[in-house]
Amino acid sequence: MFTRQQIPNVLTFARVLAVPICLAIMLINPAWKNTALFIIFVVASVTDYLDGYLARKWNVESPIGALLDPMADKLLVALMLIYILVEGGGTTRPAFDSSLVASSPLFVPITLILLRELYISGLREFLSNRQIKLPVTSGGKWKTAVQMVTVSTLVGLLAFQAEPSPLFCEAPFTAAFSDACHRGDTLIVRIFRPLALPMLYLSTILALWSAVSYTKAAWKHVR
């Protein structure tokens, strides 16, 4: 049995371990890969809330947890977003076509989110070298929450759509509502498909907004 001091860190370690497991599933490419990735990511999202909540409630926050918690989140989300872009934003052709991926409605928001994460990581490293801690803002918390729900939705669509195909076909803002685009999809997939792209753009806006907030908070230390 784990003690109270250990449980939050165990949950964090489990999320760290989920990253190579998800990568292995993607590389092995079994028929059930999308379902497995969906389940792993949803469980990881729940543990992301639980480990922080329990650490604060029991007052057992630790340096290793503070280090690994954001690292696990960023690595897992980045891996999933890249996977969603390639798997859900590309093409139904057997050969990978990078031009079709780049023209996907997923390309710009996913790229902006990943660039934002790189920027904030660089900013935190710069400040840490000056022994300055950049606290998490409310915008950052909202960004993380919406991002987790969005990625779960997108991976869920890949897992439960009727047949493998780009998430939003050729005309993303109209095809999502079209019966001809994804015949045979279940009711829940038909409900969430039109919501997925707006959620991704909302997640992108929150990511950029929080980046601005962090930059303002850090600016006084940069000058």
C-alpha positions in Angstrom: 0.0 0.0 0.0 1.1 3.5 -0.8 1.2 6.2 1.9 -0.4 9.6 1.5 3.0 11.1 0.7 3.5 8.7 -2.1 0.1 8.6 -3.8 0.3 12.0 -5.7 3.8 11.1 -7.0 2.7 7.6 -8.0 -0.1 9.2 -10.1 2.4 11.6 -11.6 4.8 8.8 -12.4 2.0 6.9 -14.1 1.4 9.8 -16.4 5.1 10.0 -17.2 5.0 6.2 -18.0 2.0 6.8 -20.3 4.1 8.7 -22.7 6.4 5.9 -23.9 3.4 3.5 -23.7 1.4 5.7 -26.1 4.4 6.1 -28.4 4.9 2.3 -28.5 1.2 1.8 -29.4 1.5 4.3 -32.2 4.6 2.6 -33.6 3.2 -0.9 -33.3 0.0 0.3 -34.9 -2.5 -2.3 -33.8 -6.2 -2.2 -35.0 -7.3 -1.0 -31.5 -4.7 1.7 -31.1 -7.1 4.7 -31.2 -9.3 3.1 -28.5 -6.3 2.4 -26.3 -4.9 5.9 -26.8 -8.3 7.4 -25.9 -8.6 5.4 -22.7 -5.0 6.1 -21.6 -5.4 9.9 -22.2 -8.7 10.1 -20.4 -7.2 8.3 -17.4 -4.1 10.5 -17.5 -6.3 13.6 -17.6 -8.1 12.4 -14.5 -4.9 11.7 -12.6 -3.6 15.1 -13.6 -6.4 16.6 -11.5 -6.1 14.1 -8.8 -2.4 14.2 -8.0 -2.4 18.0 -7.6 -5.7 18.0 -5.6 -4.4 15.2 -3.2 -1.0 16.8 -2.8 -2.6 20.1 -1.8 -5.3 18.5 0.4 -2.8 16.3 2.3 -0.1 18.9 2.2 2.4 16.5 0.7 3.6 18.5 -2.3 7.1 17.5 -3.3 9.9 18.9 -5.5 9.9 15.7 -7.7 6.2 16.1 -8.2 6.4 19.8 -9.0 9.1 18.9 -11.7 7.4 15.9 -13.3 3.8 17.0 -13.2 4.0 19.7 -15.9 6.6 17.7 -17.8 4.3 14.7 -18.1 1.4 16.9 -19.2 3.3 18.7 -21.9 4.9 15.5 -23.3 1.7 13.6 -23.4 -0.4 16.4 -24.9 2.3 17.2 -27.5 2.5 13.5 -28.5 -1.2 13.3 -28.8 -1.6 16.5 -30.8 1.1 15.4 -33.3 -0.7 12.0 -33.6 -4.1 13.7 -34.1 -2.6 16.0 -36.8 -1.1 13.1 -38.8 -3.8 10.5 -38.2 -6.9 12.7 -38.3 -5.8 15.7 -40.3 -4.2 14.0 -43.3 -5.6 11.9 -46.0 -7.3 8.6 -46.6 -4.6 7.6 -49.2 -2.2 4.9 -48.1 0.8 7.1 -48.6 1.4 10.0 -46.2 1.0 13.3 -47.9 2.5 16.2 -45.9 0.8 18.8 -48.1 -2.6 17.5 -47.1 -1.7 17.5 -43.5 -0.5 21.2 -43.8 -3.8 22.1 -45.4 -5.8 20.5 -42.7 -7.9 22.7 -40.3 -6.0 21.0 -37.5 -2.6 22.2 -38.7 -2.6 25.9 -37.6 -4.1 25.5 -34.1 -2.0 22.4 -33.2 1.2 24.1 -34.4 0.4 27.3 -32.4 -0.2 25.2 -29.3 3.1 23.3 -29.6 5.0 26.5 -30.3 3.4 28.1 -27.3 4.6 25.2 -25.1 8.1 25.6 -26.4 8.1 29.3 -25.8 6.8 29.0 -22.2 9.3 26.2 -21.4 12.1 28.5 -22.7 10.8 31.4 -20.6 10.6 29.3 -17.5 14.2 28.0 -18.0 15.4 31.6 -18.5 13.8 32.7 -15.3 14.9 29.6 -13.3 18.5 30.5 -14.2 17.8 33.7 -12.3 16.2 31.9 -9.4 12.8 33.3 -10.3 9.7 31.1 -10.2 6.9 31.7 -12.7 3.7 30.8 -10.9 0.8 29.1 -12.8 -1.9 31.7 -13.8 -5.6 31.2 -13.9 -5.4 31.4 -17.7 -2.9 28.6 -17.7 -5.2 26.4 -15.6 -8.1 27.1 -17.9 -5.9 26.3 -20.9 -4.9 23.0 -19.5 -8.5 22.0 -18.6 -9.9 22.9 -22.0 -6.9 21.3 -23.7 -7.4 18.0 -22.0 -11.1 17.9 -22.9 -10.3 18.9 -26.5 -7.6 16.2 -27.0 -9.8 13.6 -25.4 -12.6 14.5 -27.8 -10.4 14.4 -30.9 -8.8 11.1 -30.0 -12.3 9.8 -29.1 -13.5 10.7 -32.6 -10.6 8.8 -34.1 -11.4 5.8 -31.9 -15.2 5.7 -32.4 -15.9 7.0 -35.9 -17.4 4.5 -38.3 -14.2 4.0 -40.4 -10.7 5.5 -40.5 -10.8 8.8 -42.3 -9.7 12.4 -41.8 -11.6 14.0 -38.9 -13.1 16.8 -40.9 -13.0 15.5 -44.5 -12.3 18.0 -47.3 -14.6 20.9 -46.1 -14.1 21.1 -42.4 -16.8 23.7 -41.5 -19.5 22.0 -43.5 -18.5 18.3 -43.9 -18.7 17.8 -40.1 -22.5 18.1 -40.4 -22.8 16.1 -43.5 -24.3 12.6 -43.5 -22.2 11.8 -46.6 -19.0 12.6 -44.9 -19.0 9.9 -42.2 -21.7 7.4 -42.8 -22.5 5.0 -40.1 -21.2 7.1 -37.2 -22.9 6.7 -33.9 -25.1 9.4 -32.4 -22.4 10.5 -29.9 -19.8 10.9 -32.6 -22.2 12.9 -34.7 -22.8 15.2 -31.7 -19.2 15.7 -30.8 -17.7 16.0 -34.3 -19.1 19.5 -34.9 -17.9 20.6 -31.5 -14.3 19.3 -31.8 -12.9 22.0 -34.1 -14.3 24.9 -32.2 -13.0 23.4 -29.0 -9.5 23.1 -30.6 -9.6 26.8 -31.6 -10.8 27.8 -28.2 -7.9 25.8 -26.7 -5.5 27.6 -29.0 -6.9 31.0 -28.0 -6.5 30.2 -24.3 -3.0 28.9 -24.9 -2.0 32.2 -26.6 -3.8 34.2 -24.0 -2.0 32.5 -21.1 1.3 32.9 -23.0 0.7 36.7 -23.0 -0.1 36.6 -19.3 3.1 34.7 -18.5 5.1 37.1 -20.6 3.6 40.1 -18.8 4.4 38.5 -15.4 8.0 37.7 -16.5 8.7 41.0 -18.3 9.7 42.9 -15.1 12.4 40.2 -14.6 13.6 40.3 -18.2 14.2 44.1 -18.4 
